[in-house]
Amino acid sequence: MRTESGTQGQSATLAGLEGPRSLRPDELKASHDLAVLCFGEGVGADQPVAGYAPAWRDSVEVFVHRGAPVAQIGVFHSRLNVCGSQTHIASIGGVGTHPDYRGMGLGTRLLDHCTRKLVAEGACVMLISGTRGLYRRAGCVPAQIFRHVVWTGPQDGARLSPFTVRPATEADARQCAMLYQMEPVHLVRCVEEFERRLRCRVPDGRLADNWIIEQASEPVAYMLTAVPWGKSREDGVHEMGLLGEYAGDRSVLLTAIDGLLANPELRELRLAVPWWDRGMLDWITPPNVDLGWSVLTAHTMRIVNWPGLMRDLRLYVAQRLTRRERRGLRFEQAGDRFAITRGRGRLEFDGMAITRLVLGVPQGAEDLVPVPADGLGEVVRALFPLPSFIPGLNAR
């Protein structure tokens, strides 16, 4: 799509512009074409137009001009289980604007619309796939705490009893779901979500995307791997793989990773380990390369409903604080101003600072969210940061 004179002379109001609103079924093909234009051919195959219907909350929000989407954002709702408490998060991805309509503020307006919409629908945290200025201007920041590692070879130490690693298939979805649900921090998923992932590619070799590890014929762990674009050579050698999600017995997982790297076609595997996962962290030793602590790669986050988040996490709070420490504890929000109060103590933050405090920032960046060394500060440090999580299948 190109206007007769490009963007030159177009009114900032774009006469006839529709939106922001949800994508309609008859606009699906044009939406896919816009995604291909913005991101390339790798965004996925065409879907049947007749089969599209916006979900109750998941949706694609758009601006439409001259009968076709010119800016769009995908919104996807999930629940996050944090040590038994559940809260509502919304993932945002597929943010794109047609080249002829860039620089007109459509992306900013659409993101603001989506933020207000997802808050109205109950979301407390916003997770965005991307780090560009559009998201930072909207108050989203890089957050969470991970140890980033380049796994290059087998580890020293005792090995476990025999186990098998095989490509996972759709028939393994239930077992993967059960292993994932036992993780202390996990997104709430149904078995069908695992089925969709496991059927997306028929594993046919040692570099299959999906793996299940068994001991005595019982599943004890799984891992989902992938080779990033541009990291496969014509001779079949994969310069780098990514471990996108894992669950289950850590010792078995790490030994299985060693087995993958015994394949000469895979040179290294990169993984991000949450700060709380000692079962993985304790095995980060040479010859593997420790890249140090950093945030969740290629994402930004924002807390959009602070009181609602802490209401959802009241069981988590009860597990971390005594009854005396919880007495009088309040979590307040007025626009982009946030506060934690208890008795006469009061700590105030802006939106970026509260997100960094609650979701975490890497070591060395603590000065971004100073917390006093008093009674209220002790309470805050007992609660935050929340355990970090990997989006995995829920990445958008």
C-alpha positions as CSV (number, residue, x, y, z in Angstrom):
1,M,0.0,0.0,0.0
2,R,1.4,3.4,-0.9
3,T,-0.4,6.7,-1.0
4,E,-0.3,8.8,-4.1
5,S,2.3,11.1,-2.7
6,G,3.7,9.0,0.1
7,T,3.5,10.7,3.5
8,Q,4.2,14.1,2.0
9,G,1.3,16.4,2.5
10,Q,-0.8,13.9,4.5
11,S,-2.8,15.5,7.3
12,A,-1.7,14.5,10.7
13,T,-5.4,13.5,11.4
14,L,-5.4,11.2,8.3
15,A,-8.9,11.8,7.1
16,G,-10.9,8.6,7.1
17,L,-8.5,6.9,9.7
18,E,-10.4,4.2,11.7
19,G,-9.4,3.2,15.2
20,P,-7.9,2.2,17.4
21,R,-10.2,-0.8,17.3
22,S,-10.0,-4.6,17.1
23,L,-9.1,-6.3,13.8
24,R,-12.1,-7.7,11.9
25,P,-12.2,-11.1,10.3
26,D,-12.2,-9.7,6.7
27,E,-9.0,-7.8,7.5
28,L,-6.9,-10.8,8.6
29,K,-5.1,-11.2,5.2
30,A,-4.2,-7.5,5.1
31,S,-3.0,-7.7,8.7
32,H,-0.7,-10.6,7.8
33,D,0.6,-8.7,4.8
34,L,1.4,-5.7,7.0
35,A,3.3,-8.1,9.4
36,V,5.3,-9.5,6.5
37,L,6.1,-6.0,5.4
38,C,7.3,-4.9,8.8
39,F,9.1,-8.1,10.0
40,G,9.8,-10.2,6.9
41,E,8.5,-13.6,5.8
42,G,9.2,-15.4,9.0
43,V,6.1,-14.2,10.8
44,G,4.1,-17.3,10.0
45,A,2.0,-18.8,7.3
46,D,-1.4,-17.3,6.2
47,Q,-4.3,-18.3,8.3
48,P,-7.8,-19.0,7.0
49,V,-9.7,-15.7,7.0
50,A,-13.0,-17.5,7.7
51,G,-11.5,-19.0,10.9
52,Y,-10.5,-15.7,12.5
53,A,-12.5,-14.4,15.5
54,P,-11.1,-12.1,18.2
55,A,-10.9,-14.0,21.5
56,W,-12.7,-12.6,24.6
57,R,-9.6,-10.7,25.5
58,D,-6.7,-11.6,23.2
59,S,-6.9,-9.4,20.1
60,V,-5.1,-7.5,17.4
61,E,-5.7,-3.8,17.8
62,V,-5.4,-1.7,14.6
63,F,-5.6,1.6,12.9
64,V,-7.2,1.2,9.5
65,H,-6.9,3.6,6.5
66,R,-8.4,3.2,3.1
67,G,-9.7,-0.2,4.0
68,A,-6.5,-1.8,5.3
69,P,-4.6,-1.9,8.6
70,V,-1.7,0.6,8.7
71,A,-0.6,0.0,12.3
72,Q,-1.2,-2.9,14.6
73,I,-0.4,-4.5,17.9
74,G,-1.2,-8.0,19.2
75,V,-2.4,-8.3,22.8
76,F,-2.4,-11.7,24.6
77,H,-3.5,-12.4,28.2
78,S,-2.0,-14.9,30.6
79,R,-1.8,-15.7,34.2
80,L,1.4,-16.0,36.1
81,N,1.8,-18.4,39.1
82,V,4.3,-17.1,41.7
83,C,4.8,-19.6,44.4
84,G,1.1,-20.4,44.6
85,S,-0.3,-16.9,44.0
86,Q,-1.6,-16.0,40.5
87,T,-1.7,-12.6,38.8
88,H,-2.7,-11.4,35.4
89,I,-0.1,-10.3,32.8
90,A,-0.6,-9.1,29.2
91,S,1.9,-9.8,26.5
92,I,2.3,-7.3,23.6
93,G,4.0,-8.2,20.3
94,G,3.8,-7.8,16.6
95,V,3.9,-4.0,16.9
96,G,4.3,-2.6,13.4
97,T,3.4,0.4,11.3
98,H,3.3,0.6,7.5
99,P,6.4,2.6,6.3
100,D,4.1,5.2,4.6
101,Y,2.5,6.0,8.0
102,R,5.5,6.1,10.3
103,G,6.3,9.3,12.2
104,M,2.7,10.1,12.7
105,G,2.4,8.9,16.2
106,L,0.1,5.9,15.4
107,G,2.3,3.4,17.3
108,T,2.2,5.6,20.4
109,R,-1.5,6.1,20.2
110,L,-2.1,2.4,19.6
111,L,0.1,1.4,22.5
112,D,-1.6,3.8,24.8
113,H,-5.0,2.4,23.7
114,C,-3.8,-1.1,24.3
115,T,-2.5,-0.2,27.8
116,R,-5.8,1.2,28.9
117,K,-7.7,-1.7,27.3
118,L,-5.6,-4.4,29.1
119,V,-5.9,-2.6,32.5
120,A,-9.7,-2.5,32.0
121,E,-9.5,-6.2,31.3
122,G,-7.7,-6.9,34.6
123,A,-4.0,-7.1,33.6
124,C,-1.5,-6.0,36.3
125,V,1.8,-6.4,34.4
126,M,2.6,-5.6,30.8
127,L,5.3,-7.7,29.0
128,I,6.4,-6.4,25.6
129,S,8.5,-8.2,23.1
130,G,10.9,-5.5,22.1
131,T,13.1,-2.7,23.6
132,R,12.7,0.2,21.2
133,G,12.1,3.8,22.2
134,L,8.3,3.5,21.6
135,Y,8.1,1.2,24.6
136,R,10.5,3.1,26.8
137,R,8.6,6.4,26.2
138,A,5.5,4.5,27.4
139,G,7.2,3.7,30.7
140,C,8.3,0.2,29.9
141,V,11.8,-0.8,31.1
142,P,14.2,-3.8,30.8
143,A,13.7,-5.9,34.0
144,Q,14.0,-9.3,35.7
145,I,17.3,-10.9,36.7
146,F,19.0,-13.7,34.7
147,R,22.4,-15.3,34.5
148,H,23.3,-15.5,30.8
149,V,25.5,-18.5,29.9
150,V,27.1,-19.8,26.7
151,W,27.1,-23.6,27.1
152,T,30.0,-25.0,25.1
153,G,30.9,-28.4,26.5
154,P,30.4,-31.2,29.1
155,Q,30.7,-30.4,32.8
156,D,32.9,-32.2,35.3
157,G,31.4,-34.1,38.1
158,A,29.3,-37.2,38.8
159,R,26.8,-38.3,36.2
160,L,23.4,-39.7,36.9
161,S,21.9,-43.1,36.2
162,P,21.1,-43.8,32.6
163,F,18.5,-41.6,30.9
164,T,17.2,-41.1,27.4
165,V,16.8,-37.9,25.4
166,R,14.4,-38.0,22.5
167,P,12.5,-35.6,20.3
168,A,9.2,-34.6,22.0
169,T,6.0,-35.0,20.0
170,E,2.4,-33.9,20.5
171,A,1.7,-37.0,22.5
172,D,4.1,-35.7,25.2
173,A,2.1,-32.5,25.7
174,R,0.5,-33.7,28.9
175,Q,3.8,-34.8,30.5
176,C,5.4,-31.5,29.6
177,A,2.5,-29.5,31.1
178,M,2.7,-31.5,34.3
179,L,6.5,-30.9,34.6
180,Y,6.0,-27.2,33.9
181,Q,3.3,-26.8,36.5
182,M,5.6,-28.1,39.2
183,E,8.0,-25.1,38.6
184,P,7.8,-22.6,41.5
185,V,7.2,-19.7,39.0
186,H,5.3,-20.5,35.8
187,L,2.7,-19.2,33.4
188,V,-0.7,-20.9,33.7
189,R,-1.2,-23.0,30.5
190,C,-3.5,-25.7,29.2
191,V,-2.3,-28.9,27.6
192,E,-3.4,-27.6,24.2
193,E,-0.8,-24.9,24.3
194,F,1.9,-27.5,24.6
195,E,0.2,-29.5,21.8
196,R,0.4,-26.6,19.5
197,R,4.1,-26.1,20.1
198,L,5.0,-29.8,19.8
199,R,3.1,-30.2,16.6
200,C,4.6,-27.1,14.9
201,R,7.6,-29.1,13.7
202,V,8.0,-32.9,13.4
203,P,11.3,-33.6,15.2
204,D,13.6,-35.6,12.9
205,G,17.0,-35.5,14.5
206,R,19.3,-34.4,17.2
207,L,18.7,-30.7,16.5
208,A,14.9,-30.9,16.8
209,D,13.4,-28.0,18.7
210,N,11.6,-30.0,21.4
211,W,13.1,-32.6,23.7
212,I,11.9,-34.8,26.5
213,I,14.2,-36.6,28.9
214,E,13.2,-39.9,30.6
215,Q,14.6,-42.1,33.3
216,A,13.2,-45.6,33.7
217,S,10.7,-44.7,30.9
218,E,9.3,-41.8,33.0
219,P,9.5,-38.2,31.8
220,V,11.6,-36.2,34.3
221,A,12.4,-33.0,32.3
222,Y,11.9,-31.3,28.9
223,M,13.6,-28.5,27.0
224,L,12.6,-26.4,24.0
225,T,15.5,-25.2,21.8
226,A,15.8,-23.3,18.6
227,V,18.4,-22.0,16.2
228,P,18.2,-18.2,15.7
229,W,17.9,-16.7,12.3
230,G,21.2,-16.3,10.6
231,K,23.0,-18.8,12.8
232,S,22.7,-21.8,10.5
233,R,25.3,-22.2,7.8
234,E,25.0,-23.8,4.4
235,D,27.1,-26.8,5.5
236,G,24.5,-27.6,8.2
237,V,26.5,-26.4,11.1
238,H,24.5,-24.3,13.7
239,E,26.7,-21.7,15.2
240,M,24.4,-21.1,18.1
241,G,21.3,-22.6,19.7
242,L,19.0,-21.1,22.2
243,L,17.4,-22.8,25.2
244,G,14.0,-21.1,25.2
245,E,12.3,-23.0,28.0
246,Y,13.0,-25.9,30.4
247,A,11.4,-27.7,33.3
248,G,12.0,-30.7,35.5
249,D,15.1,-32.3,37.1
250,R,18.0,-29.9,36.7
251,S,20.8,-32.4,36.9
252,V,19.2,-34.5,34.2
253,L,18.6,-31.3,32.1
254,L,22.2,-30.2,32.3
255,T,23.6,-33.6,31.4
256,A,21.1,-33.8,28.5
257,I,22.5,-30.4,27.2
258,D,26.0,-31.9,27.3
259,G,24.6,-34.6,25.1
260,L,23.2,-32.1,22.6
261,L,26.6,-30.4,22.4
262,A,28.3,-33.7,21.6
263,N,26.7,-33.3,18.2
264,P,29.3,-31.6,15.9
265,E,26.6,-29.7,14.1
266,L,25.9,-27.6,17.2
267,R,28.7,-25.4,18.5
268,E,27.1,-23.7,21.5
269,L,23.8,-23.3,23.4
270,R,22.8,-20.1,25.0
271,L,20.5,-20.0,28.0
272,A,19.2,-17.5,30.6
273,V,18.9,-18.8,34.1
274,P,16.6,-17.0,36.6
275,W,18.3,-15.7,39.7
276,W,16.5,-18.1,42.0
277,D,17.3,-21.3,40.1
278,R,20.2,-22.6,42.2
279,G,19.9,-26.1,40.6
280,M,21.1,-24.6,37.3
281,L,23.3,-21.8,38.6
282,D,25.5,-24.1,40.6
283,W,26.6,-25.9,37.5
284,I,27.9,-22.8,35.6
285,T,31.6,-23.7,35.5
286,P,34.3,-23.8,32.8
287,P,34.5,-24.6,30.0
288,N,31.2,-22.8,29.7
289,V,31.2,-19.0,29.4
290,D,29.4,-17.0,32.1
291,L,28.2,-13.7,30.5
292,G,27.1,-12.4,33.9
293,W,23.8,-11.0,35.2
294,S,21.4,-9.1,32.9
295,V,17.8,-8.5,32.2
296,L,15.3,-10.6,30.2
297,T,16.7,-10.3,26.7
298,A,14.7,-8.4,24.0
299,H,11.8,-7.5,26.3
300,T,10.6,-4.6,28.3
301,M,8.0,-4.6,31.2
302,R,5.7,-2.3,33.0
303,I,3.5,-2.6,36.1
304,V,0.2,-1.1,35.2
305,N,-2.0,-2.0,38.2
306,W,0.1,-2.0,41.4
307,P,-2.7,-2.4,44.0
308,G,-4.2,-5.2,41.9
309,L,-0.9,-7.0,41.5
310,M,-0.3,-7.0,45.3
311,R,-3.8,-8.2,46.0
312,D,-3.2,-11.1,43.6
313,L,0.1,-11.9,45.4
314,R,-1.3,-11.8,49.0
315,L,-0.5,-15.5,49.5
316,Y,3.1,-14.8,48.3
317,V,3.2,-11.9,50.8
318,A,2.0,-14.1,53.6
319,Q,4.7,-16.6,52.8
320,R,7.4,-13.9,53.1
321,L,6.3,-11.6,55.9
322,T,5.1,-12.2,59.5
323,R,1.7,-11.1,60.5
324,R,3.2,-8.2,62.4
325,E,5.1,-7.0,59.3
326,R,1.9,-7.3,57.1
327,R,-0.2,-5.2,59.5
328,G,-0.9,-1.8,58.0
329,L,1.1,-2.6,54.8
330,R,-0.5,-0.7,51.8
331,F,0.3,-0.6,48.1
332,E,-1.0,2.6,46.4
333,Q,-1.1,4.0,42.9
334,A,-2.2,7.4,41.5
335,G,-1.4,7.6,37.8
336,D,2.3,7.2,37.4
337,R,3.0,7.6,41.1
338,F,3.4,4.5,43.2
339,A,3.8,4.1,47.0
340,I,4.4,1.4,49.6
341,T,3.2,2.5,53.1
342,R,3.3,1.0,56.5
343,G,2.4,3.0,59.6
344,R,4.3,6.3,59.3
345,G,6.7,4.9,56.8
346,R,6.2,5.7,53.1
347,L,8.3,4.9,50.0
348,E,7.3,6.6,46.7
349,F,8.3,5.6,43.2
350,D,7.6,6.5,39.6
351,G,6.4,3.8,37.1
352,M,9.9,2.8,35.9
353,A,11.3,2.6,39.4
354,I,8.5,0.4,40.8
355,T,8.8,-2.0,37.8
356,R,12.6,-2.2,38.4
357,L,12.1,-2.7,42.2
358,V,9.4,-5.4,42.0
359,L,10.6,-7.3,38.9
360,G,14.3,-6.8,39.6
361,V,17.4,-5.3,38.1
362,P,20.8,-6.9,37.7
363,Q,23.6,-6.6,40.3
364,G,25.2,-3.2,40.0
365,A,22.0,-1.4,39.1
366,E,20.5,-1.3,42.6
367,D,21.0,2.5,42.8
368,L,18.2,2.8,40.2
369,V,15.8,1.9,43.0
370,P,17.2,2.9,46.4
371,V,15.5,1.3,49.4
372,P,16.3,2.7,52.9
373,A,17.8,0.6,55.6
374,D,14.8,0.9,58.0
375,G,11.9,-1.3,59.0
376,L,9.9,-0.6,55.8
377,G,13.0,-1.1,53.7
378,E,13.5,-4.5,55.3
379,V,9.9,-5.5,54.4
380,V,10.4,-4.4,50.8
381,R,13.6,-6.3,50.5
382,A,11.9,-9.4,51.8
383,L,9.3,-9.2,49.1
384,F,11.2,-8.1,46.0
385,P,12.3,-8.8,43.5
386,L,9.7,-11.3,42.5
387,P,11.1,-14.6,41.1
388,S,12.0,-14.0,37.5
389,F,10.3,-16.1,34.7
390,I,11.0,-17.0,31.1
391,P,8.1,-16.3,28.7
392,G,9.0,-19.4,26.7
393,L,5.9,-20.6,24.8
394,N,4.2,-17.3,25.7
395,A,6.8,-15.1,24.0
396,R,5.2,-12.9,21.3
